[in-house]
Amino acid sequence: MNDPFLNFKKSMKKNVFKDLSFTEERKARVNEAIQSKRSSSTLHSFSEDTILAMLKSLQLEAKHGFEISTQLFQIEEHSFLHNEGQLYTLLHLLENKEVLVSMWRADKKYYALTTKGRKYLAATSRKGYAKQPFLLKDLLEEVSL
């Protein structure tokens, strides 16, 4: 497939960006700044209660995103009400950290807790959760890296 902007890109490189260059150090700092913004915005957009509610919704069976969203709405968790895409962002982040696993069934992607996810959920339901060494914030920081 041909890129319709190929000539435009070439022209921009020759004329506009010809004198522009970045050192490797500058490129690294720009990448760090981008990663920092991504992780901080991701980290602060999800509350512990929201994530716990989502994990609890998957405790008994695998569900697809719409089922998870509906169940969260039924328990008055409205974090994803006007931004459903954030639910899928969170599901993907937790999947990357092996808290969730996904599988396709009948053209729908289902999510289920992994052993790691079940252990985390069990730890949060025990007495003295606030004193647990593995807090949700630690998980979020790990997820957003």
N, C-alpha and C positions, 0 to 999 in steps of 0.2 A: 504494500500500500504506500503510495507516495505521500510525502509530507507536504501539504499545501503551503506551508510557511518556510520551506527549505531555502528558497532564494532570499526571503526576508531575513532569516537567521544569518545567512552568509553575509548579506549586506550589512547587518548590524555589527557583526564581528569585525568586518573590515573597516567600518567607518566610526561607529559609536564607541565600541569597546576596544579599539585597537591599542590605546595607550593605558588601558586599565589592567592592572595585574595585582595579585595578592601573594604575599609570602605564605609559606606553609604554616608559619606560626599564626598569621592572621586568619587563614582558613580554619585552623584548629579552634581558635577563639570564637569564630562565628558559629561553627558547629556546636561548640559547648554552650553558647548562648541559646541556640535553637533548642538543644536537648533540655536545657534548664527550664526554658519556658514551657516546653511540652510536659515535662514531668511535674512542674509545679501546678500547671493548670489542670492536669489530669488528677493529681493528688488531691487538690482542694475541691474538686467538683463532686466528689463522692463522700457522703458521710458514713460513719461506722454503722449507724442504724440502717441506712439504705442497703449497704452491702450485706449486713447480717440478715435482713429481711429477704434479700434475693437468694442467699445461700439456703436459708430455711425453706424457701419455696421449692428448692430442688432436693430437699432432704429425703423425700419418699420416692420420687420418680423423676425421670428425665423429662424436660419440657422444652418447647421451642420458645423463641423470644416473645411472641405475642401472648402466650400463656403466662409467662413470667410477668410481663407487663400488666396483664389483667389481674393476676393475683396480687401484685403489689398495690395496684389501684384499689382493690377490694379491702385491703387492710389499711387504707388511707395513707399509703406511701406514694406521694405525688412527685417525687424527684424527677421522673422521666415523662411527666404528663405532656409538656410542651416541647420536649426534646428527646423523643424516643431513640434517636440515634446514639445518645449517650449510654443507653442500656447496652447496646451492642458493642460499644467501645469498652465498657466495663467487662462484659462477658469475654471479649477477645483478650483483654489484659489478664484476666484471671485464668483463661485457658493457656496463655503463654507461660504462666507461672505454675501450671499443672494443678491448680485448685479446682478447675473444671476440665471436662473433656467434652468434645462435641462429636456428633455423628449425624449423618444424613439419613432420613427416613421419609419416603414419599414426598420428595421435593421440599422438605423442611429440615432445617438444622436444629437438632435437639442438643441440649446441654444437660450434663449430669455432674454430680460431685465426684471427685476422685477420692482416693484414700486420704490424701493430704487435705482436701476440702472438708471431708468428714471429721478428721482429727481436729481441724481448726474449729469447726462448728461445735464439736463436743467440748472443746476447751472453753469456748465462750459461754456455754450453758452451765458449766460448773460454778459452784460458789467461789467467790473471790476472783472473778474474771479480771477485774481491774488490776490484780496483782500478777496476772499471767505474764511470763516473759515474752510471749509471742502475741503482741497486740496487733490489731487490725491496721494501725498506722504503719507498723513495720511491714506488713504485707503490702500495703499501698505503696510505700516507698520502694519496695522490691519490685512490684509490678510495673511501676512507672519508669524504671531505669531502662 
